[in-house]
């Protein structure tokens, strides 16, 4: 999932301030409506305690539709406050990051470079540079996947990990930092792959993370390194359903699949597609209206931790 990545052709932005609940509903509805490769959206708390929603797009920028979505999510009053504008030649991504506090999930602390000093000595810091991405880690889908990685660590160490739709690479980096094992990471977008490589290097994970430009899981490099004990897929419902059948042969006996990018109302549809491939639900985790599913192939899998 291209969470937090600026679309390649971004030229315009939308911005609106609202209380936290309204801001989250606005951001979630925009994220659900548009292709994340075409429209990037983030919501975050500002220093004054009011939340902001920002959306960035190029050819997909549609002010009327965006305003209508704000009406549906939060009402006419907030739609009247929406601001639109053209992107200027400035480090607007860094400005967005300044208002974001680090996100903690178990030992993981996802943060910007401005918060590097806030990572505790026993924490696993994952730094996403402001020049490359914004908002990563603050979305409920990413948090759910990070929590699933923490769950997997309690079981042992997977021999091979696959991250489908890696985006900024935050999940691949988290798995590499926690398990110190090979993590294959694929994405259909060349910008995402380049960003993931840079983030892996910045987070001392490059020796373990291999980024691949790949739609789905059919790339020879991804096929060659399987089967995988842990597969992460934080994307959207339609591609998750399409992946169910081709992904199944890549899962090792006893391996686990973590699915996210799902609204709570979409989770059962994804679950049905993977149950049809013989997988069983292990855990359903809901965070801020988004669902993360962990499924198992049954049998033994992860190696014990020593």
C-alpha positions in Angstrom: 0.0 0.0 0.0 1.4 3.4 -1.0 0.6 4.9 2.4 2.1 8.4 2.7 3.9 8.4 -0.7 3.4 11.5 -2.8 1.9 10.5 -6.2 4.3 10.9 -9.1 2.3 13.6 -10.8 1.1 15.5 -7.7 0.4 19.2 -8.5 -2.5 20.1 -6.1 -3.6 19.7 -2.5 -6.7 19.7 -0.4 -6.6 20.6 3.3 -9.2 20.8 6.1 -9.1 21.0 9.9 -11.5 19.2 12.1 -11.8 17.3 15.4 -10.0 14.0 15.5 -13.1 11.8 14.8 -14.2 13.9 11.9 -10.7 14.1 10.5 -10.2 10.3 10.6 -13.6 9.7 8.9 -12.7 12.2 6.1 -9.2 10.7 5.6 -10.6 7.1 5.6 -13.3 7.9 3.0 -10.8 9.6 0.7 -8.4 6.7 1.0 -11.2 4.2 0.3 -12.5 6.2 -2.8 -9.2 6.9 -4.6 -6.4 4.7 -5.9 -3.6 5.3 -3.3 -1.1 5.6 -6.2 -3.0 8.6 -7.5 -4.2 10.4 -4.3 -2.1 10.4 -1.1 -4.0 11.3 2.1 -2.8 11.8 5.7 -4.5 13.0 8.9 -2.5 14.2 11.9 -2.7 16.2 15.1 -1.5 19.8 14.9 0.2 21.6 17.8 -3.0 23.3 18.8 -4.8 19.9 19.2 -7.0 20.3 16.2 -6.5 17.6 13.5 -5.8 18.2 9.8 -6.5 16.2 6.8 -4.4 16.7 3.7 -4.8 15.1 0.2 -2.3 15.4 -2.7 -2.9 14.5 -6.3 -2.2 15.3 -9.9 -4.4 14.3 -12.8 -6.8 12.6 -10.3 -7.4 15.8 -8.4 -11.1 16.5 -8.3 -12.1 19.3 -6.0 -15.8 18.8 -6.4 -15.6 15.1 -5.5 -13.2 15.8 -2.6 -15.6 18.4 -1.2 -18.5 15.9 -1.6 -16.6 13.3 0.3 -16.0 15.7 3.2 -19.8 16.4 3.3 -20.5 12.6 3.5 -17.9 12.1 6.2 -18.3 15.2 8.4 -21.1 17.4 7.1 -21.6 20.7 5.2 -19.9 22.9 7.8 -16.5 21.2 7.3 -16.9 21.0 3.5 -17.2 24.8 3.6 -13.8 25.1 5.3 -11.9 23.0 2.7 -8.9 24.7 1.2 -7.5 23.8 -2.2 -4.2 25.0 -3.7 -1.3 24.2 -6.0 1.9 22.6 -4.6 4.8 25.0 -4.3 8.5 24.3 -4.7 9.1 23.7 -1.0 9.7 20.8 1.4 6.0 20.5 2.3 6.5 16.9 3.3 8.8 17.9 6.0 6.3 20.4 7.2 3.7 17.7 7.4 6.0 15.5 9.5 6.7 18.2 12.1 3.2 17.7 13.6 3.5 14.0 13.9 4.5 12.2 17.0 6.3 8.8 16.8 4.1 5.8 16.6 4.8 3.0 19.1 3.7 -0.6 18.5 5.4 -3.1 20.8 9.2 -2.5 20.4 8.7 -0.5 17.2 8.9 3.2 17.1 8.1 4.7 13.7 9.3 8.3 13.5 10.7 11.1 11.4 14.3 12.3 11.6 13.2 15.2 13.8 12.1 12.7 16.5 15.2 10.4 16.4 16.1 11.3 20.0 12.7 10.1 21.3 13.4 6.5 20.5 14.3 4.7 23.7 17.5 2.7 23.9 15.7 -0.7 24.0 13.3 0.3 21.2 13.5 -0.6 17.5 13.4 2.8 15.7 12.2 2.9 12.1 13.0 6.3 10.6 11.2 7.5 7.5 13.0 10.6 6.1 10.8 13.6 5.5 12.1 13.9 1.9 10.8 10.5 1.0 7.4 10.0 2.7 5.0 11.4 5.3 2.4 9.8 7.5 3.8 6.3 7.4 3.0 4.3 10.6 0.2 6.5 11.7 -2.5 4.7 9.7 -4.4 1.9 11.5 -3.5 -0.6 8.7 0.2 -0.1 9.3 -0.2 -0.3 13.1 -2.2 -3.5 12.7 0.6 -5.1 10.6 3.3 -4.0 13.0 1.3 -5.6 15.8 1.0 -8.8 13.8 4.8 -8.9 13.4 5.1 -8.6 17.2 2.7 -11.5 17.5 4.8 -13.6 15.1 8.0 -12.8 17.1 6.4 -14.5 20.1 6.1 -17.7 18.1 9.7 -17.7 16.8 11.7 -16.5 13.8 10.4 -17.0 10.3 13.0 -18.2 7.8 11.6 -16.2 4.9 9.3 -13.1 4.9 7.4 -11.6 1.9 6.0 -8.0 2.0 3.5 -7.5 -0.9 2.8 -3.9 -1.8 5.6 -2.6 0.3 5.1 1.1 -0.3 7.7 2.9 2.0 9.1 -0.4 3.1 8.1 0.2 6.7 6.8 -3.4 7.3 9.7 -5.0 5.5 12.1 -3.0 7.6 10.3 -3.8 10.8 10.5 -7.6 10.0 14.1 -7.3 9.0 15.0 -5.4 12.2 13.1 -7.9 14.4 14.0 -11.2 12.8 17.3 -10.5 11.0 16.3 -12.8 8.2 15.6 -12.4 4.5 12.7 -10.2 3.6 11.5 -10.0 0.0 9.5 -6.8 -0.7 7.6 -6.1 -3.9 5.6 -3.2 -5.2 4.1 -2.3 -8.6 5.3 1.3 -8.3 8.9 2.2 -9.2 8.8 5.2 -6.8 7.8 2.9 -4.0 10.6 0.5 -4.7 13.2 3.3 -4.9 11.9 4.8 -1.7 11.9 1.4 0.1 15.5 0.8 -0.9 16.5 4.2 0.5 14.6 3.6 3.7 16.1 0.2 4.2 19.6 1.6 3.9 18.7 4.5 6.3 17.5 1.9 8.8 20.4 -0.5 8.6 18.2 -3.1 7.0 19.6 -3.2 3.5 21.5 -6.5 4.0 18.2 -8.3 4.8 15.7 -6.5 2.6 15.5 -7.1 -1.1 13.1 -4.7 -3.0 11.6 -5.9 -6.3 9.5 -4.1 -8.9 6.6 -6.5 -9.2 2.8 -6.5 -9.7 1.4 -9.1 -7.3 3.6 -12.2 -6.5 4.4 -13.5 -9.9 7.8 -12.0 -10.3 10.5 -14.7 -10.7 12.6 -13.2 -7.8 9.7 -13.5 -5.4 8.8 -17.0 -6.6 12.4 -18.2 -6.4 12.9 -17.2 -2.7 9.7 -18.9 -1.5 8.1 -20.6 0.3 7.6 -18.0 3.0 6.8 -18.5 6.7 5.3 -15.0 6.9 3.6 -13.0 4.2 2.5 -9.4 4.7 0.0 -7.7 2.4 -1.1 -4.2 3.4 -3.0 -3.1 0.3 -6.7 -2.9 -0.6 -9.6 -5.4 -0.8 -9.7 -5.9 -4.6 -6.0 -6.8 -5.0 -6.1 -8.8 -1.8 -8.9 -11.0 -3.3 -7.0 -11.4 -6.5 -3.9 -12.4 -4.6 -5.5 -15.2 -2.6 -5.0 -18.0 -5.2 -1.4 -17.1 -6.5 -0.2 -16.4 -3.0 -1.2 -19.7 -1.5 1.6 -21.8 -3.1 4.1 -19.4 -1.7 3.1 -20.0 1.9 5.2 -22.6 3.8 3.4 -25.3 5.9 2.4 -23.6 9.1 3.1 -20.2 7.6 1.0 -17.1 8.3 -0.5 -14.4 6.1 -1.2 -10.9 7.4 -3.8 -9.0 5.4 -4.6 -5.3 5.9 -5.8 -2.2 4.1 -9.3 -3.4 4.9 -12.2 -1.4 6.2 -14.0 -3.3 8.9 -16.9 -3.8 6.4 -14.5 -5.4 3.9 -12.8 -7.8 6.2 -15.2 -10.7 5.7 -14.9 -10.6 2.0 -11.1 -10.9 2.2 -11.4 -13.6 4.8 -13.7 -15.7 2.5 -11.3 -15.5 -0.4 -8.4 -16.9 1.8 -10.5 -19.5 3.5 -11.3 -20.8 0.1 -7.6 -21.5 -0.2 -7.5 -23.5 3.0 -6.3 -20.8 5.4 -7.7 -20.4 8.9 -8.3 -17.2 10.8 -5.9 -16.8 13.7 -6.6 -13.2 14.8 -8.7 -10.2 13.7 -7.4 -6.8 14.9 -9.4 -3.6 14.5 -7.7 -0.2 14.8 -9.4 3.1 14.0 -11.9 1.5 11.7 -9.4 -0.6 9.8 -9.0 -4.4 10.1 -5.9 -6.6 10.0 -6.4 -10.3 9.6 -3.8 -13.0 10.5 -4.4 -16.4 8.9 -2.6 -19.7 9.1 -1.8 -22.6 6.8 -1.8 -25.0 9.7 1.1 -27.2 10.8 4.5 -26.1 12.2 6.3 -23.0 11.0 8.5 -20.5 12.8 11.8 -21.5 14.4 12.1 -21.1 18.2 13.9 -18.0 19.4 17.2 -18.7 21.3 
